[in-house]
Amino acid sequence: MQIAIDGPASAGKSTVAKIIAQKLGFTYIDTGAMYRACTVIARRNKIDYGDEAQILAAVDHDGIRFENIDGEQKVFAGNEDITREIRTPEVSANVSQVSALSGVREKMVSLQRQMAGQMNVVMDGRDIGTTVLPDAEVKIFLVASARSRAQRRLLDLQQQGIKSDQTVEQIEKSIAERDYKDSHRAISPLKKAKDAVEIDTTSMNITQVVDAILAEVAKKQKNI
């Protein structure tokens, strides 16, 4: 079974996707982390975020992989753990530009489909239900107000021990700008799949969101 969870930045996709995967015994694939890893590789190699050819060459050289260590998913570029680095404000500010590059998307989508074709997966991102896994049995589209997402992002950074001088207002502005970029890009823009179930998480806690998604999965499993 394939479960696709899409939505804008900081709508809670990754958090609930991990829990859903754990509860169902499925494999969780964080597609956003893959694009963030590409951005980190570009930054580390001092490559312009719009230079597709050089970014692809660097990604081929370094490699991106996930490892489950002590029950936690870690992201590696080459042999270096970049799990925390991919969540820094600089990466968040530039990942939209990198992920909009057609060659980068083509490469990452190919890897994502390979993974999904081998196992039961929960995959989250911007275009999973529309582009990556258009035949997914369950499609969810999470939304939330920009302010609530900014508050979550700030709390997430604090919990990870990542220092940030940004205020909630600045993060909210950054999130709104990313929403615009993601939904207006030419290739695989952020949009809700026609057959996706929309869930507004603004006033919901994690448990409530997880329960709502599991209910949709249960409905689908009854019909299989």
Secondary structure, DSSP 8 states (H G I E B T S, - for coil): -EEEEE-STTSSHHHHHHHHHHHHT-EEEEHHHHHHHHHHHHHHTT--TT-HHHHHHHHHHH-EEEEEETTEEEEEETTEE-TTGGGSHHHHHHHHHHHT-HHHHHHHHHHHHHHHTSS-EEEEESSIIIII-TT-SEEEEEE--HHHHHHHHHHHHHHTT------HHHHHHHHHHHHHHHHH-SSS-S---TT-EEEE-TT--HHHHHHHHHHHHHHHHHH-
